[in-house]
Amino acid sequence: MAEPTLYFGGPILTMEEGPMPQAVLVDHGIIAAVGERDLLRRRAGSCREVDLEGRALLPAFLDGHSHLTAYANSLCLVALEGAKSPQEVLDLLRSGLQTAPLPDGAWAMGFGYDHNQFPSRQHPTRELLDQVCPHRPLLITHASGHMGVLNSTALAALGIDASTPDPVGGRIGRLEGSREPSGYLEEAAFTQATARVPPISRDQLLSALEKAQNRYLAAGITTIQDGRTGPADWALLQEFAQKGGLRADVVCYPPLQEDGSFPFPIQREYRRRLRIGGGKIFLDGSPQGRTAWLSAPYLHADDGYRGYGLYEDRQVLAFARAAYRDGFQLLAHCNGDVAAQQFIDACTAAQREFPHHHPRPVLVHGQLLRKDQLPAMASLGMIASFFVAHTYYWGDIHLENLGRERASRISPARSAVEAGVVETFHQDTPVLPPDMLTTLWCAVQRITRKGVLLDGEECLSPLEALKAITIHAAWQYGEEDRKGSIRPGKLADLVILDQNPLAVEPDRLPSLQVLETIKEGETVFSR
């Protein structure tokens, strides 16, 4: 059995009230004590000593929302991030397919393009993709994961043609002046199509899952979410866990079926670091893709277009009733304020019916949450998990789509704090790679790519932002007694940074480095 470890010699940010301790003693994977260095040394007797040499020790980060299995899947595809035009998308596809040739019959796939970065702001078309793969099915997925484009061969393989109707909660792009598909699919049309695409091989996915986990660990994250776990994803994670592959804790949220049930038997307690945390529903789309459901039209929408929802009110109420009745946590993807209100109203009604149940529902993303909606969330104990990095990565696009007043208020983190709403942060990986330190900077500074400040009154202090990815995130998972702060009795899930995030200038937060990640006393990443 490993001997106790004593950490000292640098700032120790506990996320608890009280003065900063000199040292932390870890024993058998648990935080045994915090306090004065000499006292803890005497208490431990023989121990391994780690001098931080001025580096900062913090509780490890918890991922407020992401998609671990989707991230692993994306690592098997041609990377399209950074493409500045449709032509660059084609160039990346050609290069990727030449580097890793596909077997006969396999689909070609790419992930991560963002039409908002193109001069035309237009998605690629099937004709464009046909130039790369005229005879092989080709599918590319938008960075948001809410939409994508298929070439002609892929459309034919899936039977999508002029006679195919738009599904409820989705849209098939059409060539101008006709009903012929353009190749573009969004929301339900896209997810229904991709569900029929042949899966990547098991061995590839298991290998990619290891790579994906390593990237979370390198970012200081020791609790990871899989935010939409289908039956195949659950089977993959179970296999990976049974082989001893999980070094981080993984919490899964399967999509609820129409009757509010789960698609497979759930496992609420950790087994080999894997458990089910609750259920997931989608209520709208993405603001950068102009599919989020808004109460006021998008800017320059002459037809009054406001996005759209994916479920009727009665269906969302049925989901909320199931969660409150059966005591499981419900996560709802809500970007627009109408989608958010639909979720708030459903949970309010379910809480009235089951007043003794408090399942800590989570409103995920909340880009267009309004200040007047926050008190109701606070009274419900509803958590806001903000994708606050939108301020930088898509802030300028929101200014174009929503106008200055609404765009400036995206991810209203300060207002949530003042209203008493528990908030957490995330990167919605694979939309963005796991990177909590850049997210901290986004919450503290709220600067767009073009340098525009988005409502400085919504900025957080570095400490408030750190709590959102540590102690508040532990609360979201119902694990506040085990994780999220440095306190005796909690798991020794820790991260060592090269500098103290509370002492550097805020604009330097993204340049801080994770030097070591520790899970229950064991180093799982070291730079």
N, C-alpha and C positions, 0 to 999 in steps of 0.2 A: 504494500500500500504506500502511495506517495506521501512524503512528509508534508506538513503544513507549509504554506507559503506566506511570507510577509512582504507586502508592498509598501514602499515609503519613498520619500525623496522627491515628491512632485505634488502638484495640486490634485486633490481627490474630490471630484464633484459627485456628491452622493445623491442628489435630487431629493434629499430629505431636509427638513428644517434643522437649524442649529449650525454651530461653527464647523469649519472644514477640519476633518481629522488629520492627524499626522500619518496614520498608517491603517492598513486593512489586513486582517489575518484571514486566510482561506484554508479550510480543512475539510477533506473528503467532499470537495465540490460545493461546499456551502460557505457563505460568509460567516466566519466564527465570531469576529469582533472587529470593531473600529475604535480608534482612539489614539492615545499617545504611543509612540513607537516603542519606547523602552518597556512600558507596561505590557504591550502585546508580545514583545520578544520574550519577556520573563514568563508570560502565560504559556507561550508555545513550547518553551524549552528548545528542543532541537527543531529547526525549521530552515527552509530555503528562503534566502533573502533576495528580493528584487528591488534594486535601487532604480527608481524611475528617472533619475538624473534630470529632473525638471519637466519631464513629459507628464501628460495629464491622464489620470485614471478615471473612467466613467463607467456607469452601467452600460452593458451592451445595448444596441439599438433593436427595437422591435418594429417590424414592417407593418404599417397600418393597413395596407392593401396592395396586393399584386397578384400575379398569376405565374407561379413557379413552373408549372408544367407547360404553359404557353410560352414562357421564356425559353425553356429547354427546347421546345419545338422550333422556336424562331432561330435558335443557334444552328439548326440543321438546314436553314434556308439561305438563299443569297441575300446578303445584307445590303439594303438600299438606303440606309441612313445617310444623310448628307447630300443626296442628289439635289441639284439646284434647277433641274429642268427634266422634262420627259426624256430628252435625248440622253442625259446622264443616267437615267433609270435603265435605258436600253444598254448603255455601255457597261454598267455594273452587272446587268443580267448576263450579257455575253461573256464578260470576264469570269464571272462566277461559274457559269456552266462549262466553260472551257477548263477551269481549274479542277472542277469536280464533276466529270461526265456522269450522266445518269444512265441506269440500265434501260433497256427497251421497255416501254409501257409505263415508266414512272412519270409522274407529273413534275414539271419544273415549277419552282415556287420561290418567291422573294418576299421579304418583309421590311417594312420601315420607311417607305417613301412618304413624303408629306407634300401634297399639292400646294399647300400654303407657302412653300418656299420656292415655287415656280413663278416666273414672271407672269404667266397667263392665269395663275390660280386654278387651272383646269387639271382634272385627273387625266392620266393617259387613257387611250382608247384601245379597243380590241385590235383595230387595224395596226396601231403602233406596235403592240405586243406580237402581232403576227409576223413582224419583221425579224424577231428573234427566234420564235418557235412557230413556224408555219404548220408543222405536222404533229407537234407534241402539245398536250394540254399545258397551259401556263397560267398561273394564278399569282398575283401580287397583292399583298395586304398593306393597307394604310397603317401609318405609325399608331393611330388611335385604336386599331383593331376593330373599328366599327364599319369599315367599308373596304372595298378593294376592286380590282379589275381582272377580268378573265379574257383570254384570247378566244378566237373563233372556235378553235378545236375544243377548248374547255367548255365553252357555252354549249356546243353540240353534244359533248359527252354527258352533260348534265340535263340536256333536253330543254334548255332555256332559249325560247325563240319569240317571235312576234305575238304568238298566241298565249304566252305565259303571263298570267295576271300578276300584278304587284301583290305580295302577301300583306296581311295586316301587320302594321308596324315596320314596314320596309318599302324599298323602292328599287325598281329595275331601271337603270338609265336607258334612254332610247335615243336613236339617231334623230336628228332634227327633221320634223315633218313626217315621221313614221313611227311605227311601233317596234321596229327592228332594234334589238338590244345593242347598246353601244359598248358593252363589256363591263360597265360600271354597275356595281351592286352596293346597296347600303342597308345597314341595320338587319332586320329579319331576313331580307332577301339574300344578304351576304352570309349570315350565319347558317341559314338553311342550306345554301349551296356548299359552303365549306364543310358542312357535316357529312357530305357525300363524297368528299375527295379521299382517295386512297391514303391510308395512314402511312407515316414514316415507320421504318422497321424498328422492332423492339430494341435491338442492340444499339442502334443509333440513338434512340431516345434515352436509354439508360446511361449511355456515355455522355450525352448532352445534359442530362439531369445532374450529373456529377460536376460538369463545368459550370452550370447555372448556380448550383449551391455554392461553389467556390467563390463566385463573384459576389454573392450576398455576404459570405463570411469575410471577404476582403474589404467590404464596405462597413464592417463592424456589426452586421445584423445576425443575430442568433435565433430569432423567431421569425419565420417566413410564412407568408400567407399564400395559399392557392385559392384565388377568389372566384373560381367557377369550375369546380371539379366534377367532370363528367365520369361515368362509370369506367371508361378506359383509362382516364387520368388516375382515378383512385387505385385501379389495379396496378398501374405502373408504379405509383408511389408505394403501395404495399410491397411490391416485389423489391423495390429499391431498399425499403426499410428492413425487410426480412433478411436481405443480404448484408445488413449492417452499414448501408451507405449513408444514412442520414446522420450528420454531425450537428445540424441545427434542428430545432423544433419546427415542425410544419403543421399549420392549422388550415384545414380545408373547409370550403363552403360550397357544397353542391347546389346547382340550380334547382329550385323547387319545381315540381310538376304542377299541372293546372289545379289539382285538388289540394295543393299545399303539402303534399308528401315528398319524401326524398326518393331519388332514383335508385338507391341501393341502401342496404342496412347500414346504419350509422354507428360510429365508434367514438363516443364522446371523451373517453379518457386516452391519454397518451399510451401508445404501444410502440416501442422502438422509435420514439420521438414523433409519432404521427397520430393525429386525431382529427375528428370532425368538430368544428366550432359552431356550426349552424347552417342556415340556408342563404341563398343569394337570389335576388331578382334584379332585372333591368327595367327601369321605368322610362328611360329616354336615351338619347344619343350623346353626341359631343358638340360643344359650342364651336370649336374650330372647324368641324365638319358641317356646321349649320343644321344639326339634327337634334340638338338639345331643345327641350319643350319650354317655351317662354311665354310669359303673360303679355309681353309687348313684342311687336314684330322685329325681326332682324333689320338692321339698317339697310336702306335702299331696297327693301322687299316691297315692291309696288303692289303686290297681290296680298299684302298683309301676312305673309308666311311667318309662322312662329315656331317651326319645328313640330314635333308630334310625340305623343306618348305611345307606349307599347301595350298597355293594358287598360281596360275600363276600371272605374273606381271599385265596382263590386268585386272584381278579381283581386285587386290589391288588398282590399279589406279581407278577403278570404285568406290570403297569404299571412297578413298580420294576425288574424284570429288564430290561425294554426300555430304561429310562433308563440303568441301569448298563452294560448291554451296548453300547449305541450312544453313550454318552457325552453325553447331554443332561440338562439340569437338570429336575428334577421338582418342581413345586409342588403341595402337597396342602392343601386346605381342611380343617382339623381344629379344631373348637371343643371338643368333649367329650374327656375323657381316654381313652375307649375308642377313639374314632376316631384319636387321637394314637398310641395303642399299636399299632393296626393298621398305621399308616404306619411307625412305628419298627421293628416286627417285619418288615415287608416289605423295608425298606431294609437291615436287618441281614442277612437271608437273601441279598439280591441282592449285598451287599458281600462276603459269603463266597464267592459264586460268581464274582465279578469283582473280586478284591482289589486290582487295580492301577488301577481306575477310581474317581475321586472327584468325582462330578458336583455336589457341594454341594446336596443336596436341601433344600427349604424347607418347614417346617411353618408354614402360614399361619393366623394368628389365635391359636391356642393358648390360648384363654380359660381352660380348665380343666386345663391341663397340671399334672401333679403333680411335686413335687420329685424323687421317686424315678425319674421318667422322664428327667430332664435328663442324668445321666451317660451314658446310652446315646446320646442325641442328640449329646453332645460327642464321643464316640468315633467316631461316624459322620461328624463334620463337618457335621451337620444344622443348618441355620440356623433360628432361631425368629423369624418376623416377627409381632410382637405388635400387635394392634389395641388398644393400651393406653388409648385414649380411652374404651373401654368403662367404665373406672373412674368417669368423670364422667357420661357420657350414659346408661348403663344400669346403673350400680352399684346403685342402689336397687331396680331390677327384679330384679337377680341376688340381692340379699338376700331378696326375696320368693320367688323361684323355687328358690333353692339353700340358703338358710339362711346364717347369719353365717360359719361356719367356711369353707365352700367359696367363698362369694362374696368374702370378704376376700382370697382367694389368686388371684383372676383376674389374668391377664397377669403371671405371676411374674418380673418383669424382673430384680430383684436376685438371686434364686436362680439365674437363667440365667447371669448374669455370674459368680457364684461357682462355678458348675459348669463354666465354660469354654465355654459355648455362645455363639456369635456371634448377636447379636440386632439386629433392625431394627424400625422402627415404620412404621405406615401409618394411613390414614383409611378404607380400603376404599371410596373415592369410587366411586359416588355415594351410598354410605350416609351419609357425612359429606363436606362439601366439603373440598378440599385446604387444610390448615391445620396446618403443622408446629409452629408456635409454641404453639398450644393443646395439641397432642399432647405437646410437651416438658413443659408444666405438668402434664398428667395423669400423666406418668411420674414427675415429681419430687414431686408432692403426693398423688396418689391419693385425691382428695376426690370424693364423689358430689354430685349436684345438691342433695341435702338436707343436705350438709355432713358426711356420715359419712366418717371415715377408714377406708380399706380396707387393713389390714395395713401399717402404716408401715415394717415391716422390708423390704418390697419396693420402697420408694422409691429412686430413683436420684439421683445428684448431677446438676446441670445439664450438666456436662461429659460424663458417661457418656451422658446422654440425647442430647446433640448428636452424639456419635460414632455412635449408632444410626441417625441420619438422614444421616450423611455418610460417614465412612470405612468403617463396618461395612456400610452399604448398598452401597457400591462393591464390597466383597468379595462380597456376595450376587450381584451381577451379573457377577462375574469381571472387573471393570474397575478393580481397586484400583491398577493401575499408571498409570491415566489420570485417575481421579476420586477425590473424597472427602476430599482434604486439600490444603493449600497447600504444595506442594513443587516444586522445579525439575523441569521435564520433564512435569508433569501439565497437563491442559487448564485453561485459565483460566475455569473454571466457578465463579463467585463470587456472593456475595450480600452486600449492605450493609444492616445493621440500624440503626435509630435509636439503639439502646442496646446495651451489652454484656450478653448473656444470663447471663454468669458473674458480673456485678457487681450486678444488680438483685435485689430481694427476689423469691423464687420465685413469690409470688402475682401478680407483675406480668408474668410471662412471656407470658401471652396478649395483653397490651396492647402488646407490642413490634410494631414495624412494619417490613415489608420496604420499603426505600426504592428499592433497585435490584437487578435480577437480571441477571447477565452470563453469557453463554454463549460460550465460546471467545473471550473478549476483547470481544465485542459486546454492548451493552446491549439486552436483549430485554424488559425491563420497567423503568419508572421511575415512581415515585409523584409 
